[in-house]
Every structure is written in structure tokens, then in C-alpha cells.
Amino acid sequence: MTAVCRRARMGYRRRSVVVFLAALCLFGGSRRARAQGSAAPPQASRTAETLTIEQAVQEAIDHNLDLAAKRRDVAVASTQMVTAQLRPNPVLSLDADHLDWLGTGFNETNNGGPTEYAVRVDVPVERGSKRDLRMGAAGSARALAESQVEDAIRTLRLTVELACVDVIQATENLALTRDTLRTFQDLAALNDNRVRAGAAPPSEATRTRVAMLQFQANVSRAELALRAASMQLRHLLGRPASSDPLTVVEPPVRPPTAPNLQVDSLEALATDHRPDLVAAKQTEAHSVADLRLQLAVGKVDFTYGAEYRRQQGPENFSNSIGVFFSAPIPIASRNQGEIARAMAERDQHHLELSAVEEGIRSDVAGALDAYEATGALVASIERDLIAPAQSARDTAEYTYRAHATTLVELIDSQRAWNDAMQTYHDAQADYWRAVARLNAAVGVEVVR
């Protein structure tokens, strides 16, 4: 009996040695596979269309439907200049009076006539430089439309850049979950071999497969998030909806070193370059031009006329001319309502301009704070979190394959690594969003 036990223990040791060597081989093979996987993107990434952020922004500027519709406002405003340049049309009047409609002729019984024919032309004359003021108001409306288009481009650029960051973040999260899934697929295969060799209980393989299925669900959610981000970006680019993923080239990731940015200098740049501020100034200028026009409209216009009249009698005729002058008497209506409206709009747009200026200062200060905070967070994570979390995960995986730790400890270390990388990806995405918002707040690219 003792000899049998001794042989059994020797056989178990040999099986343990074999399993341990197999684990080392699998460990090395899985490491090589993950290294190759990280070096070469998956098939879906190779077939996906690749864009840089600048390419995406330019494509959106060229093909975005909302921006195309906004550009039509300039054409609509240009037509107002055509109307403003027009002068009032002269009025032609033809007159036939004292006609013998019974056909009996003019006599003692029909004591009328003689028949008269007249041609008259009336020419309205605008006073108060109405035409020049109309042209000035139309020109300010066109300048306002152009400024609004520039602001729409600024807003679209920011929206596209944020959508690109969402795609990049979703792509990184998908790569992270796929790498974790490959790790647990290798562990599931290893524990299956251990169970068949009698070196591990079946429950160990079951727990490994349960963890693998959990990460499979994470992969599915990450793929769905990537498709949603790609569809949103396609919409902004003016492309038809499709489930094909888009790959956006990631900006260079490094510990961010913020340039020497000061709030005062950034506010000065924003004052010079923000198109919404230019649009607000153009709106105020347009309201002033409209007020001047309405004041001019309150002045009455004159009408000058000339007439040629011919009297045709049965025995004689006469020719005569006449001149006319007419003007409305401004007793009740002097355009008071439109003048009051224009004055109220002028005051309103002046307050709106002050609000836009205050909002720009707030945007610049908030964007700069977010940029500096997120940059410091990314640098801190890269310096203090990534390396320890990766070391803990690799150590836990190695010791588990060598029967020196439990599956629960391995899963905990893997989840800690995933949380660390998720935090890192989120911090990177927040950093690039802060960069985009800072550039949009200033109105010019101050950080690439």
C-alpha cells in the first residue's frame, strides 16, 4: 500500500511538472500572440476607413448639410441688396373723358363734350436718402449672414473634433476589452487542459469561462459604442448612414506640456477672432442701420407729374399740358411704430453684444482651466498608475499559471488593470476635448 501511494505521488509530481511546463509554453505563446495582436490591428480595423481629425473637419466643412443650408443665408441676404438698389417706378395714366357713349353727338339735347384725351406721368421722389440707407441696411445684413456662417463653421469644427475623440476613445476601449478577452480565452484553454490532466478541479475551468463570457459582453458593448460614434461622425461629415466603422488617427499621446497660456492674452485673441462676437457686432450695426432707415421712412415723399391733354370738338380742338405736385400730409402716420421697434431692437442687440463679450471671457477662462487640469491628470496617470497596474496584472497572471495564486486574485488584478486603462483612455479623451474647446473658445488654434 505504501509503495502504491509512493508511485501515485511520483506520478502526480510528474503530471504537475508536465502541466507547469505546458503552462509556461502557453504563457509565452499568449504573450507573443498579444504582442502580435497589438502590433497588427484586427481585420475590422484594417478594412475600416482611416481619417485624420483635420481631414474629417475639412470634409464636414465641404459636405455637412446643416452648414450648406446655413450658407444659403448669404445668398438670401444678397438678394436684399438688389431690392435696396431699386428706385420707385414712374406711374403712367391714360385718360379718356366726356365720351359720347350714346352715339347721338353733342347737341342741345346732349349738352356735353367736347371729348378729352390725356396722357399723364407721375414720378415719385424719395426724400431722406432712403435708397442709400436701404443699401446700407442690406449690406449689413449680408455681412451679418457671412459672420454667422463663420461661427457655424467654428461650431461645426468643434463638434467634429469632439466626435473624432469619441471614435478614438471607443476604438481604444474596444482594443482593451479584446485584449482582455484573449487573455481569458487563453486561461480557459489552460484550465481545460489542467482539468483533463487532473491538476485542477472542474470548478476552476467553469469560473474561468464565466469570466471570459463577462468580457465577451464587454466586447459587444464596446463594439456597439464604436458603431454609434462612427455613425454620429458620418452624419457630421455628410455621409450616408452605415454601420461600417471609421478609424480616426489618434493624436500623439505624450505627457502634455501646456504652453505658457495666459487668460488675458487668450481673451484678446478671442476678441479678435471669435466669429460669434463679430456676428454680434454686425447685428448691432444692422439694427442701427435699420433705425436710420425707419427715421428716413418717416419723412414724406413727393410726387411730380406732367400731363398732355387734347380736347376734340366737332368743329375745333385744343392741346394743353399740365404739371402736378402731390405729397401726403403727415398728420397721423409718421412711421412711429417702426421707429420705436428699431430703437428697441438697437438697445436689445447692444445688450446681447455685452452678453456675448462676457460669455467669451467665461468660455476662455473655463476652457483654459479644463485644459490645464486634464493635461495634469493625463501626466499623473502616465507617471503613477499605468506601470504599477500593468506590473500587478502581469505578475498575477504569471503566478496563476504557475499555481501560485488563485483565479479570484487574477480576475481582480485584471479588472484593476482594465479600470486603470479605462481611466487613462477617459483622461486622454477629456484632454483632447479640452484642447478642442479651448481652440473653439479662442477662435483660433492655440494648441495643436
HELIX and SHEET records of a PDB file:
HELIX    1   1 THR A    2  ALA A   39  1                                  38    
HELIX    2   2 GLN A   43  THR A   47  1                                   5    
HELIX    3   3 ILE A   53  HIS A   63  1                                  11    
HELIX    4   4 LEU A   65  GLN A   85  1                                  21    
HELIX    5   5 LYS A  130  ALA A  197  1                                  68    
HELIX    6   6 PRO A  202  LEU A  237  1                                  36    
HELIX    7   7 VAL A  263  HIS A  273  1                                  11    
HELIX    8   8 PRO A  275  VAL A  297  1                                  23    
HELIX    9   9 GLN A  336  ASP A  384  1                                  49    
HELIX   10  10 ILE A  386  ARG A  401  1                                  16    
HELIX   11  11 LEU A  407  VAL A  442  1                                  36    
SHEET    1   A 2 GLU A  49  LEU A  51  0                                        
SHEET    2   A 2 LEU A 246  VAL A 248  1                                        
SHEET    1   B 4 VAL A  91  ASP A  97  0                                        
SHEET    2   B 4 THR A 115  VAL A 125 -1                                        
SHEET    3   B 4 PHE A 302  GLN A 312 -1                                        
SHEET    4   B 4 PHE A 317  SER A 326 -1                                        
END                                                                             
